Structure formats: structure tokens, C-alpha cells
Amino acid sequence: MSRYRVAVRVLLVLLGVTAAAPAWAQIEITGLWGVRYHEDQEERVPGGELGEYFGIPLTDAARMRADTWDASLYGLREWQCRPHSADYIWRSVHPVRITKDLDPITGEIVALHFNYRDLIDRVIYLDGRPHPSAEAPHTWSGFSTGEWQGEMLTITTTHLKEYILRRDGVPRSDQTTMTEHIVRHGDYLTVMQIVKDPVYLTEPFVLSTDFILDLRTQDAPELCEVEEESDYEKGWVPHRLPGTMHDSEEYAKKHNLPLEAVRGGAETMYPEYKRRMKSGGAR
């Protein structure tokens, strides 16, 4: 059994996974859930340091894309109102409002809506419908289906537009599939994500985050207005040429870390790699 499968099984046990149970055993997860800013703080607010890919199972193509990524792209008119994609928006500053679509006759839950201040509205279909063909349109929210496994909601998402996995430019392709396991513990909601990308990841990327039930926040929509940027109107596109950026070297030197570790890769995801670094095995 691979280390990835072992790690996922352990995480699922910690989340309190039980065998499939009847509908009455499903737990209530609707409501407004607020962000915990101390979790993934760099991703939520300032963004991580450039060139730091530790713990991400990147391919060489992903490293090149990340090395040449320029945050100034978001100053372009066509980029300014881009929302976060469904996989990344969990680690944004936006709360999530979860509501139900009910069948008017049977009262059964047909779908759940995960709405992030109207930036995107994810529909999680619970009626057993299949995912569309690979040629179907891709969107920021993707296409999601869910099923209850005891008190845990498991969601499968496909048809996501290409986006970033991290705010330092680590890419994620439009061939990505994402599995989410959502569990409620009292007033806390835990979301575990398993992201698989055959283009930019050599192994699944696993991460989790938590939200807290918020009974006071006014969940106002966020509206975006495009601002004029004169430099971009002249035809200049933000870019950084391959081989000219040395962010990883600078980060490694600043934090006294081996460059090999900073550049990421599947091996840097596991505890054994930390022991290699201490013993001098990582350069």
C-alpha cells in the first residue's frame, strides 16, 4: 500500500468516517460558515513567498510555470474580476453559505449550494446524476456530485478551469479532479480536499481547512469593478522569462534550507524527508 493511501486512510479515520448510513443519519451543514484566518494565513491574506514549493508533489512543468508566474497578471482588465476556483476558494477570505434545494413534492434534498459571497455558486448535486463528458464546458465552480457516507459528505468535482494551486503561482490544470470530505463537529466544519492533476502533480495533493458557524455576519455579495491600468493598455503583458528567476535560491538562502527541499516534489510531503534534511541527505 502506498504512503499516500495510508495517509488518506488515517485522515479519514480522524474525520470520524463511518459506514454508509440511511438518510436520517445525515448531519445538518447548512448555514453561514466563517473563515479561520489563523489557518493557511499566508494563502488567505498576503500570499506565500515566491519560489517556495515545499510539500507539493510538482512536476517539472509545474515548477517552470510557477517560476515564470507574475502576480501582475491580475492587473490586466480580463483578469481583474476572476474569482477563485472551487478548489482554492476554501482558503480565501470569503465565508461560505450552504443552502439546500428541496424537491417540492418529496422534500428530498436534490442539491446543496456552496456560495462564497456570490463570487461563485457551487451546486453539489445529490440526486445521482452522472458527470458530463470531458468535452463539456469548464467553469470556476466545476461540476460537483455528492453522497452522504454516514455523517460525512463526500463530493467529487470535475470540469474546473485551469487555475493556481497556491498563490505563489503553482499551477493546476483543467484536467484536475477533486474529492472533498466534509464533516461537522459541533459549530466547526472540517473540509478535507484531495486534488489530483495528471499534468502538474505526480501524486494527489491533500490538504484540509476548518470553518466556524457564524450567526452574526451579514453575508453581503462582493461586486467587482474593472479599473483602468494605462501600462497594460499599451499591449504590455506581465511575464517572467524561464531561467531568469531565482526565487527558490533566494528563499532557500533566506531560511537556511536545502534548495532541493524548497523546490518541492512528492518526497517532500512525507515525514521521512524531514529526517533526511537533518541527517544531511537533502542537498
C-alpha positions as CSV (number, residue, x, y, z in Angstrom):
1,M,0.0,0.0,0.0
2,S,1.4,3.4,-1.0
3,R,2.2,6.1,1.6
4,Y,-0.5,8.3,0.0
5,R,-3.2,5.7,0.6
6,V,-2.1,5.2,4.2
7,A,-2.1,8.9,4.8
8,V,-5.6,9.4,3.3
9,R,-7.0,6.5,5.4
10,V,-5.6,7.9,8.6
11,L,-7.1,11.3,7.8
12,L,-10.5,9.8,7.1
13,V,-10.4,7.9,10.4
14,L,-9.6,11.2,12.2
15,L,-12.5,12.8,10.5
16,G,-14.8,10.2,12.0
17,V,-15.8,8.3,8.9
18,T,-18.4,5.7,9.4
19,A,-20.1,3.2,7.1
20,A,-22.8,4.4,4.8
21,A,-26.0,5.2,6.8
22,P,-29.6,6.0,5.9
23,A,-30.7,9.5,5.0
24,W,-31.9,10.3,8.5
25,A,-28.3,9.9,9.8
26,Q,-27.1,12.8,7.6
27,I,-25.9,15.8,9.6
28,E,-27.0,19.4,9.0
29,I,-24.4,21.5,7.4
30,T,-26.4,24.4,6.1
31,G,-25.8,27.9,7.4
32,L,-23.1,30.6,7.1
33,W,-19.6,29.4,7.9
34,G,-16.9,31.8,8.8
35,V,-13.2,31.7,7.9
36,R,-10.5,30.8,10.5
37,Y,-7.7,33.3,9.5
38,H,-5.0,31.6,11.5
39,E,-5.3,28.6,9.3
40,D,-3.5,28.9,5.9
41,Q,-2.9,32.5,6.8
42,E,-0.4,33.2,4.0
43,E,-2.8,31.8,1.4
44,R,-5.7,33.8,2.8
45,V,-4.0,37.2,3.1
46,P,-0.5,38.1,1.9
47,G,0.3,35.1,-0.2
48,G,3.3,32.8,0.3
49,E,6.9,33.6,-0.6
50,L,7.9,33.2,-4.3
51,G,9.9,30.1,-5.1
52,E,8.8,28.0,-2.1
53,Y,7.2,24.7,-3.2
54,F,8.0,22.5,-0.2
55,G,5.5,19.7,0.3
56,I,3.9,19.9,-3.1
57,P,4.3,16.9,-5.5
58,L,5.1,19.1,-8.5
59,T,6.1,18.0,-12.0
60,D,8.9,19.8,-13.8
61,A,6.4,21.5,-16.0
62,A,4.6,22.9,-12.8
63,R,7.9,24.2,-11.5
64,M,8.6,26.1,-14.8
65,R,5.1,27.6,-14.7
66,A,5.4,28.6,-11.1
67,D,8.9,30.1,-11.7
68,T,7.7,32.3,-14.5
69,W,4.4,33.3,-13.0
70,D,3.8,37.0,-12.4
71,A,1.1,38.3,-9.9
72,S,0.8,41.5,-12.0
73,L,-1.4,39.4,-14.4
74,Y,-4.3,40.3,-12.0
75,G,-3.9,43.9,-13.1
76,L,-5.0,43.0,-16.6
77,R,-8.6,44.0,-17.5
78,E,-9.6,40.5,-18.3
79,W,-8.1,39.1,-15.0
80,Q,-9.3,41.7,-12.5
81,C,-12.6,40.1,-11.8
82,R,-11.6,36.5,-11.9
83,P,-13.0,34.6,-8.9
84,H,-11.1,31.9,-7.1
85,S,-11.8,28.5,-8.4
86,A,-13.8,25.9,-6.3
87,D,-10.6,24.2,-5.1
88,Y,-8.8,27.3,-3.9
89,I,-11.7,29.4,-2.6
90,W,-11.8,27.3,0.6
91,R,-8.5,29.1,1.5
92,S,-9.7,32.6,0.6
93,V,-11.0,35.4,2.9
94,H,-14.6,34.6,1.9
95,P,-17.1,32.8,4.2
96,V,-19.3,30.1,2.7
97,R,-23.1,30.0,2.9
98,I,-24.5,26.5,2.4
99,T,-28.2,26.2,1.4
100,K,-30.5,23.4,0.1
101,D,-32.5,22.7,-3.0
102,L,-35.6,20.6,-2.0
103,D,-37.8,18.6,-4.2
104,P,-41.2,20.3,-3.8
105,I,-43.1,17.1,-3.7
106,T,-41.0,14.6,-1.8
107,G,-39.0,17.1,0.3
108,E,-35.8,15.3,-0.5
109,I,-32.6,17.3,-0.9
110,V,-31.8,17.5,-4.6
111,A,-28.7,19.6,-4.3
112,L,-26.6,21.8,-1.9
113,H,-25.3,25.3,-2.9
114,F,-21.9,26.5,-1.6
115,N,-22.0,30.2,-2.2
116,Y,-19.0,32.4,-1.5
117,R,-20.4,36.0,-1.4
118,D,-21.8,35.4,-5.0
119,L,-18.2,35.2,-6.4
120,I,-19.0,31.6,-7.3
121,D,-22.0,29.4,-6.5
122,R,-21.2,25.7,-6.4
123,V,-24.1,23.3,-7.0
124,I,-23.5,19.9,-5.3
125,Y,-25.9,17.5,-6.9
126,L,-27.2,14.8,-4.6
127,D,-29.7,13.1,-7.0
128,G,-27.3,10.6,-8.5
129,R,-26.9,12.3,-11.9
130,P,-23.6,11.5,-13.8
131,H,-20.8,13.9,-14.6
132,P,-20.9,15.3,-18.2
133,S,-18.4,14.3,-20.9
134,A,-14.9,15.6,-20.9
135,E,-15.7,18.0,-23.7
136,A,-18.4,19.8,-21.6
137,P,-17.6,23.4,-20.6
138,H,-15.3,24.0,-17.7
139,T,-16.1,26.7,-15.1
140,W,-14.7,28.2,-12.0
141,S,-17.0,26.2,-9.8
142,G,-16.7,23.0,-11.9
143,F,-19.3,20.2,-11.9
144,S,-19.9,18.5,-8.5
145,T,-21.8,15.5,-7.2
146,G,-22.1,14.4,-3.6
147,E,-23.1,11.5,-1.5
148,W,-23.5,11.0,2.3
149,Q,-21.4,8.4,3.9
150,G,-22.8,8.4,7.4
151,E,-22.3,11.9,8.8
152,M,-19.6,12.7,6.2
153,L,-20.5,14.4,2.8
154,T,-18.1,13.3,0.0
155,I,-18.0,15.5,-3.1
156,T,-16.5,14.7,-6.5
157,T,-15.7,17.7,-8.7
158,T,-14.6,17.8,-12.3
159,H,-14.7,20.3,-15.2
160,L,-12.6,23.0,-13.4
161,K,-11.0,25.8,-15.4
162,E,-7.2,26.0,-15.2
163,Y,-6.1,27.9,-12.1
164,I,-3.4,28.2,-9.4
165,L,-3.0,25.7,-6.6
166,R,-1.0,28.2,-4.5
167,R,-0.8,32.0,-4.5
168,D,2.9,31.9,-5.5
169,G,1.9,30.7,-8.9
170,V,1.9,26.9,-8.6
171,P,-0.4,25.8,-11.4
172,R,-3.4,23.5,-11.5
173,S,-4.6,22.2,-14.9
174,D,-8.2,21.9,-16.3
175,Q,-7.8,18.1,-16.1
176,T,-7.9,18.2,-12.3
177,T,-10.4,16.2,-10.3
178,M,-11.1,17.0,-6.7
179,T,-12.6,14.9,-3.9
180,E,-13.8,16.6,-0.7
181,H,-14.8,15.1,2.6
182,I,-16.8,17.4,4.8
183,V,-17.6,16.7,8.4
184,R,-19.3,18.8,11.1
185,H,-18.1,18.7,14.7
186,G,-20.5,21.0,16.7
187,D,-20.0,24.5,15.4
188,Y,-17.0,23.6,13.3
189,L,-16.9,22.4,9.7
190,T,-13.8,20.5,8.5
191,V,-13.1,20.2,4.8
192,M,-10.5,17.8,3.5
193,Q,-9.5,18.1,-0.2
194,I,-7.7,15.5,-2.3
195,V,-6.6,17.2,-5.6
196,K,-5.4,15.0,-8.5
197,D,-3.8,16.6,-11.6
198,P,-2.2,14.4,-14.2
199,V,-0.4,17.4,-15.7
200,Y,1.2,19.3,-12.8
201,L,1.1,16.8,-9.9
202,T,2.9,13.5,-9.6
203,E,0.8,12.4,-6.6
204,P,-2.5,13.6,-5.1
205,F,-2.2,16.8,-3.1
206,V,-4.1,16.5,0.3
207,L,-5.0,19.5,2.5
208,S,-7.7,20.4,5.0
209,T,-9.2,23.6,6.5
210,D,-11.8,24.5,9.0
211,F,-14.7,26.9,9.3
212,I,-16.9,28.0,12.2
213,L,-20.6,28.6,12.3
214,D,-21.3,32.3,12.2
215,L,-24.7,33.6,13.4
216,R,-23.9,37.3,13.2
217,T,-22.1,38.1,9.9
218,Q,-24.1,39.9,7.2
219,D,-23.2,37.9,4.1
220,A,-23.2,40.7,1.6
221,P,-22.2,40.0,-2.0
222,E,-18.9,41.3,-3.3
223,L,-19.1,43.2,-6.5
224,C,-16.1,43.7,-8.8
225,E,-15.4,46.7,-11.0
226,V,-12.6,46.8,-13.6
227,E,-10.1,49.6,-13.1
228,E,-8.1,51.1,-16.0
229,E,-4.4,50.3,-16.0
230,S,-2.6,52.6,-18.5
231,D,0.5,50.4,-18.8
232,Y,-1.4,47.4,-19.8
233,E,-3.5,49.3,-22.4
234,K,-0.2,49.7,-24.4
235,G,0.0,46.0,-25.0
236,W,2.4,45.0,-22.3
237,V,1.7,41.6,-20.7
238,P,3.3,40.8,-17.3
239,H,5.8,38.0,-17.7
240,R,9.0,36.5,-16.4
241,L,11.3,34.6,-18.7
242,P,12.3,31.0,-17.9
243,G,15.7,30.7,-16.4
244,T,15.9,34.3,-15.3
245,M,14.2,34.0,-11.9
246,H,16.0,32.8,-8.8
247,D,13.2,33.0,-6.2
248,S,13.8,29.5,-4.9
249,E,17.5,30.1,-4.4
250,E,16.8,33.3,-2.5
251,Y,14.2,31.6,-0.4
252,A,16.5,28.7,0.5
253,K,19.3,31.1,1.4
254,K,17.0,33.3,3.5
255,H,15.7,30.4,5.5
256,N,18.8,28.3,5.6
257,L,17.1,25.4,3.8
258,P,18.4,23.0,1.1
259,L,17.4,24.1,-2.4
260,E,16.3,20.6,-3.2
261,A,13.7,20.8,-0.4
262,V,12.5,24.3,-1.4
263,R,11.8,23.1,-5.0
264,G,9.2,20.6,-3.8
265,G,8.3,17.2,-5.1
266,A,6.4,14.2,-3.8
267,E,9.2,13.2,-1.4
268,T,9.0,16.5,0.4
269,M,5.4,15.6,1.5
270,Y,6.4,12.9,4.0
271,P,8.0,13.0,7.5
272,E,10.9,10.9,6.3
273,Y,12.2,13.8,4.2
274,K,12.5,15.9,7.3
275,R,14.8,13.3,8.8
276,R,16.8,13.3,5.6
277,M,17.3,17.0,5.9
278,K,18.5,16.7,9.5
279,S,20.9,14.0,8.5
280,G,22.3,16.0,5.6
281,G,20.7,13.7,3.0
282,A,19.0,16.6,1.3
283,R,21.3,18.9,-0.5
